[in-house]
Every structure is written in structure tokens, then in C-alpha cells.
Amino acid sequence: MWSSRWMFVLAAAGSAVGLGNIWRFPYITGENGGGAFVLIYLVCIALVGIPIMMAEVMIGREGRQSPVNTMRALTQQHHRHRGWVLIGWAGLLAGFLILSFYAVIGGWAFKYILSLADGGFTGATASQATGTFEAFLASPWEMLFWHTLFMVVVVSVIGRGVVKGLETAIRWIMPLLFVLLAVLLGYGVTSGAFGQGLAFMFRFDWDALTDRALFEALGHAFFTLSIGMGAIMAYGAYVPSSVSITNTVITIAVLDTVVALVAGLAIFPIVFANGLEPGQGPGLLFVTVPLAFGQLPLGALFGAVFFILVSLAAITSAISLTEPALAYLVEEYNAKRSRVAVTLGTGCWLLGIGTVLSFNEWAEFHVVGSMTVFDFVDYVSQNLMLPLGGLFIALFAAFALPKSVLGNQLGLTGPVGRKLWLVLAGVTAPLGVLVVFLVTIIGLDNVKAWFAG
């Protein structure tokens, strides 16, 4: 068990706060109407993200096992079709696949702590910053070293168990993450372009809310809370029975959003102070931001602080990605957690070598169409498995679990509460996830035409 509600909040928030929060969400907020986009995003969080996260925590706490065994036990107990167990297996596999490439990008963040700290970007030009990143990607051995170091850190944490490992790490990492974010925010305020960054992110520009912006808000609302991969279900298994799932999930969603917005307020003033354009994606995270810090007083120090922040966010997300598979293997084979952690970490590390080589030696090798190994693993896990996992988690919670579970876990004993839950978890959230899935697979224009016709 988590020792307290707050520890679960920190753990789940750590799972949710990742590279996408620190860079992608602030960027899409600024590009799509600022404060207007935030309002739409919060509505999407309320209608899609929070109901599915509540469902996942509820299922995890009801089953009290790994996602696979939780789904197996609940289907047997309530006489449901065994096919529902695939939810657990899909989450386990998705987490494993995502961690394999997430650890590679986490290793990039480790590398850039040193690159910024030793003044490698001080006074650098745009071409130099780009060249440094491209040279790093072209070196498989250097990438492999940092990938290995990141996996060693993650395995050393998860192998120690829930209290000694997960709780201890999160108890230190999450407060440190908040402190570093506050320090960077203070530095951003003094950069000379804080007003420009503030206007970029929080202006209310309703004209910028295009159809694509609405779908981006919906998609990010689903992906940002780490739902659909079994991590929250696994964490939910450790939640004390006395904790309110509804209040706790809302707290996690708010904290996740606040971190993303504050990260934008910390970084974009620094970017604008140097006349740079805000960019999107992990490549620009390792080019634009180092370049911006390199032009400012004490930029080497605060740039290193920024990448420590990115590394901590990556570690907490990576820890949660391992938990579904690790918990299942410990239960199934009655094995020592530390031994399973090493075995699982080694498997992820080996699969991650494919991602490492996708940027250099295997850059011309395509698994399907033009997809490299990295592109393929990323696409299958994040664009196919996570939306489908979230969709069926919501449907299982809404229609397959009896009213007694809703009463015990969510406190929904009255007809009004149950009907509201049925609408959110059984209709609104699944439809939202289905739209995200279709937009990803067949494209926005085709989805609009399909709904219109």
C-alpha cells in the first residue's frame, strides 16, 4: 500500500508528468489560442481523462493485483467474458514497448545535463546547437551509454519495492521537481521576455481554436494522464480503501496541468528573449532550449537545472511504465522483485537498442512503409494500444462491473450519481477516445467527413 493519499497523488502525477508536459502541452497551448485552448482542454480532461483515470484506479483497487490478474479475477468473480483480460495484457505490453524508447530519450536528457553544465552551449549559434544534437544521434555507442545509464537508474528504483523503492524515490523526486520548476520560473521572469511568454500561453484568442486545435486538446487530455497502459491500474492496486478516488484523481489532473503550464511559463520567456521560435517535439527540445540558455547569463547553470527537471520527469514516468509487467511477473512466478526488475529492465534495454540504431546505423531500415524501428514501436504502442486500452477500460468499468463495486469504490450509491457515471464512463469518454483513435489512424479530414456524412 501507499503510505498515504498524498503519496499516491505524487506517484500518479509523476507518471503523468513527462516530456510531453514540459514541452508539447505549453507549445500547443500557445499555438492554439492560449487561455481559450486551456479552457477547452480542461473540459476534455473532465469528460474524457478524469472518468477513464477514475475507472482505472477503481479497477486496480478492486482487484488488488497486477492489471492482468486483476482483470482475470474480476471477470471470474462477476462472470464476464474472458476477453476483458486482454485489457491487462495490452497495458502490460504497451508499457514495456513505450519504456524501451522512452529510456533512450531519457538518456538524452541525462547527457544534456552535462552538456549544459560544462558550458557546451554558451554562446553557441543555431547551427552549432543543431550540429551538436545531430552528432550525438549519429553516435550509437554514446547513445547506448546514456540509454543504459537511464535503465540502470529505473531498475534500481523499481527493484526495491513499493515503499522502499517507489515511495522513497517519489518522496524525493517530486518535491525536487517542483522546486526546480519554481527556480526556472523565477529565472524566466528575469529573462526580459516574461510578458511575451505569458501572452503567448494565456491570451484568449478564440479565432485560433480550429477543428484541429479541438482534436489536439482531446488527444492530449487522453494521453497526458498515463491512462490506458495499466500503470494507473497497477498504482491503484496500492491505494488504501479509505482514499476517495474521485477527489484524488481530480487533484492529480489539476497538478498535471499546473506543472505543464508553469513549465511553459518558465521556458518560453527564455526562448523569446533570444528571438527564437517555439518548437515542438523531442528534437527541438534538445536544440532550441539549449541554444536559448546558452545566450543568457548563468545559462549553463540554469540550463543544467532544466535538464535535471526533464530527467526527473522522465524517471517518474519510466518507473510507472514498468509496474504492470513487473507486478504480474512477481505474482505469476512468486519471484523476488529485484530479480524480476533486472530481467524486465534488461528486456527493455535490449529492445531499446532498436530505437538507438534507428537514428544512425538502421536509419534506412524500415519495418513498415517508411517507419524505422523507433517509429513503429512508438506508433503501435501510443497510437493503437493506448487508445484501445483506455476505451475498453471505460466500457468495462461502466457496463461490466456491478453497482456494488461502484458503491464500494466510488461511493456512488444513488441513482443520480450512477447515471452520471454511466454517461461519462460509458458514453462520453469512450466516444472521445474513439475520435482520438480515428483521427490518429485515418486522419482528421476523413473523420470530419465521416461524422458529417
N, C-alpha and C positions, 0 to 999 in steps of 0.2 A: 504493500500500500504506500501511496504518497503520504508523507507525514502530515500534510495539511492541504486545504483547498488552494492556498496560495502557491504551493509547490506545483500542483497540477497546472495552475494558470501559467506559471513561469515555464513549465515544461512544454505545454501545448503552444504557448506563444513562441517559445524557442523553436519549435518545429515549424511554425507558420512563418516566422521572420527569417527570410533568406535573401539570396541575391536579388530575387525579383522585387522584394520590398524596397531594398536600398537603392535600386536604380530604376527598374522598369515602371513601378507604380508612380513615383514622382514625375517621371517623364511623360507618361500617358495622361496624367492629370493636367500638366501644363499645356500639352498639345491639344487637349480636347475640352477646353472651356473652364479650366481651373476649378473654382468652387462649385460651379454648376455640375461638372463631372463628378466631384466628390459626393454631392447630394444623390445623384443617380446611382453611384457606386454603393452608397450606404443603403439605398433601397434594395439593390440587388443582393447585398450582404444579408439584409433582413429576410428577404424572400427565398434566397437560394442557399447562401453559405451557412447561416446560423441553423436553419432546420436540418440540413444534412449533417452538420457537425454535432448537433444535439442527438440525432439518430445514431451516429457512430459511437458517441460516448455512451449512450443508453445501451446499445447492443453490447459494447465491451463490458460495461459494469454488470449487466445482467448475466453474461456468460462467464466472466472472471477467468478467462483463459486467453490463449493466443487467438487471433482472428479466425484461423482455420478451425480450431477446436471449439471456439465459441459458436460459430455458425453451425458446426456439426451437432453440438449439444442442443442448441435452440431448435433446430429443425426436428431433431428426435423428440425433444420434450413436448413440442407443440404440434407434432405430426404434420410437418410441412415437407414439401418436396426436397429431396436431397440436392437438387441442382442449386439451391440457395448457397450451399457450401462453397461454390465457385467464387463467391464474393471474397471469402477469406483467402483462397488461393490466388486470386487476381491481385489482391492488395499485397500479399507476400511477394509475389513475383515483380510487381511494379516497383515496390520499394527497393528491391535488390537491383533491378535494372537502373533505376534513377541514381542510386548511390554509386554505381560503377562509373558514371560520367561526372556526377556531382563532386566526387572526390578529386577528380582531375582538376576541375575548375577551382575547388577549394585549395588545391595545391598552388594554383596560380596566385591566389590571394596571399598565401604564405610567402611565396617568392617575392611579391611586390612589397611586403613589409620591409624586407632588407634592401630592395632596390630603392625605395624612397628614403629609408633611414640613412643610407650611405651617400646620399646626395646625387644619385644617378640621374635624377630628372631636374636638378637645379639648373635653371636657365636653358633647358632643352627646347628645341624647336619642335614643331608638329611632325616633321619628317623624322627627326631623331626618336621621338616617342613612339611613332609607328614602327620604325625600324627596330627598336628595342623589343617590342612585342612580337614582331614577325620573326626576329632572330630566336627568341625564346621558343616560339611554336615550332620552329624548324629543327630544334634540338630534342630528339626523342629521349635521350639519356637525362637531360636536365629536367624535362617534364616528368619523366618516370621517377626521378628522385623526389620531387615535391609531391607527386601523387602518392608515393609510398609513405612519405612522412605524414601526410594528412590521414591516411588509412591507419597508421600506427596510433595516432592520437585518438581517433574514433574508437578503435578496438580496445585501447587501454581503458577507456571510459566505460563502454558498454559491458565489458567483461567482469566488472566489479559488482554488478547487480543494480537493483532499483535504488536502494538507499545509499550504499557506499559509492556507487558509480554515477547513475543518472542524477540523483538528487544533489550529491556533492558538487558535481560539475555544474549543474544548472544554478545551484545556490551561489556559485561564484561568477559564472559566465554572464548570466542575465543582468545582475546589477552592474557588473563592469561594462556590459554593452550599453546600458542606459547612461552610465557616467560618461563613457567615451562619446556617445551621441550628444550629450549636453555640452561637452567640451568642444566638439566640432561645430555645434550650433553657435556657441559663443564666438568661435573663430570666424564662422561665416558672417556673423553680424558685423564684425570689424573689417570685412574684406572690401567694403566700399560699394558693394552692389547688392546689399541685402534687400533693398526696396524693389529692385528689379526681379530678384528671385521670388520675393513674396508675391509680386504682381503676376509673375509667370504661373505660379501654382494656385493662387486663390482668387484671381479675378473671376467675376461671374459673366462669362461670355456664352449666352445661350445659343448664339448663332453657330458656335463651334461644335455643338452637340449633334453631330451627324449620326446616321444609322450605324456607321462603323464604330463610332465612339460608344454608342449604347451597347453594342455587342462586346466591345473591349471591356466595358465596365462589368458586364455579366460574366464574361470569361474569367476576368481577374478575381471577381468575387468568389467564383468556384475554386480556382487554383490556389488562392493566397492562404487559405486556412489548412492546407495539407490534408484535405479530405479525399476519400476515395482510394487511398493506398494502404489502409489498415493501420497506419501509425496512430491515429487518434483513437481507433478502436482498441489497440493494444494499450495505450496510455489510459484509456477509460477503464480498463480492467483493474487498474490500481487505484481508482478513485474511491475514497471512503463513502459508505452508504449515506452518511449524513449530509453530504455536499449537494447543493442544488445545481443540477445540470444546467438548467435554463440560465440562471444568473451567472454561472461560471463561464459558459460558452459566450454569452454576450460580453463579459469582461474581456475574454480572450480576443474576440473580434475587434473590440474597441482598441485594445492595446496594440494589436497587429496593425491597425490602420494608423494610429498615432505615430508609431515607430516609422512607418513608411513616409508619412507627411513630414515629420521632423527631419528625417534623413534628407529629404528633398530640400528643406529649408537650410540645412547645413551645407549641402554640396552645390546647389545651383548658383547661389551668390558667388561662390568661388569660381565657378565656370564662367559666369557672366562678367566677373571682374577682369577676366583675361580676354574678353571678346570672343569666347568660344561658343559654338553652338551645342546645345544639349543633345546627346545622342542616346541610342537605345542598344541594349544587348551587351553580352559579356566582353566582346572585343573592344567596344568603346569605353567600357568600364575600366579597361586596362590601358587605354590610350589617352582619352580626354581628361580623366580625373588626375592621373599623374602629371600630365602636362600642365594642368591648371595649378596644382600645388607647387610645381617647380618654379612658377613665376612669382610666388608670394614670399614675403618674409616669414621665416620659420616654416616654410612649406615642406621641407624634408621631414621635420618632426611631426607636423600635423598630418602630412600625407601618410606617414607610417602609422599614425593613430587611426586614420581612416581604414587602412587595410587590416589593422588588428580588429577593428569593428566588423569588417566584411568577413574575416576569418572566423570570428566568434559566431556570427550568424550562420555561417556555413557549417560549423561544427555542431551546433544545436540541431540544425535541420538534418544533418547526416546521422546523428545519434537516433533520431526518431525513425529514420528510414530503415534502420537495422532491426528495430524492436519486433515487428511482426514475424519475420523469419526466425530471429533468434529465440523468441518465446516459444514458437512452435517446435523448433528442434530440441530445445531443452525439455519441453513436455513430452514429446514423442519418444525420445531416446533416453530420458532420465539422465542426461549428460550434464557435466559441470558447465556452468555458464561461461566461464573463462575459456574453456576449450572450444566450445561452440563459437564464441566470439572470434577466436583466432581463425577457425575454419571458415566461417562466413566472411570475415574480412579478407582472407586470402582469395576466396572465390570472387569477391567484388573487385579486388585488386587485379586479378588476372583478367577479368572481363574489361576492366578499365584500361588495360593496355591497348585494347582496340581503339578506344577514344584517343589515347595519346598518339597512336600511329596515324589516326585519321587526319591529323594536322600536318603530317610530314611524309613518312615512308609509304603510308597507304592512302595518300590523298587522292590518288587516281583510281583506287579500288572502290567500286560501288556495289552495295548489297542489292538494292532495288532501284532501278532508274538512275538518278544522279545522287542517291543517298550514300554517304560514307557510313562506316560502322557507327560513328557517333550520331549522325543524322537519323539513322534507322532506329537505334536504341532509344533515342530521345523521342522520336515520333511515335513509336509503338507504345512506350510507357506513358508518356504525358498526354498524347492526343487521342489515344484509343482506350488504354486500360483505366486511367484515372476517371474520365467522364463516365464510362460504363460502370465502374465500381461505385461512384457516387450516386448514379441513377438507381442502381439496384439496392444500395443501402437504404435510400429514401423509401423505395417501394416496399422493402422488407419490413422496415420499421412501421410504415403506415398501414400495411394490409396483412402482414403475416404474423405479427405479434398480437397477442390478445390484450384486451382492455386492462387486465390486471397488471401487465408489465408497464403500461403507460401510467397507471396509478402509482405503482411502486417506485418507478424510476423518475418520472417527470411530475408526479403529483397531480396528474390530470384525471380527476375523479368525476367531474361534472360534464354534462353533455356539451356545453359551450366550448370548454377547453379542448375536448376530444375532437369536436368538429373543426375547430380552428387548426388543430394539429393535422387532421386528415387533409385539409385544404392545402396547408403549407408543405407538409412532407409527402403527401400523396399526389398532389396535382401541380402546385406552383413550382416547387424545387425541381421535380423530375422534368417538367417542361423546360425550365431554364437550362438544365444540364443537357437535355436533348438538343436544344438550339445551339449551345456551345459545341456539342459534338458534331452536329451537321455543318455548322459554319467552318469548323476545322477540316472536315473531310471533303465537302463538296464546294465550299466557298460561299461567301456572303451573298453574292448576287443570285446564285442558284437557290439559296434558302429563301431570300426575299421573293423570288419568283414563285417558289413552291407554295409559300404561305399566301401569296396574292392570288394564285390560281386555284 
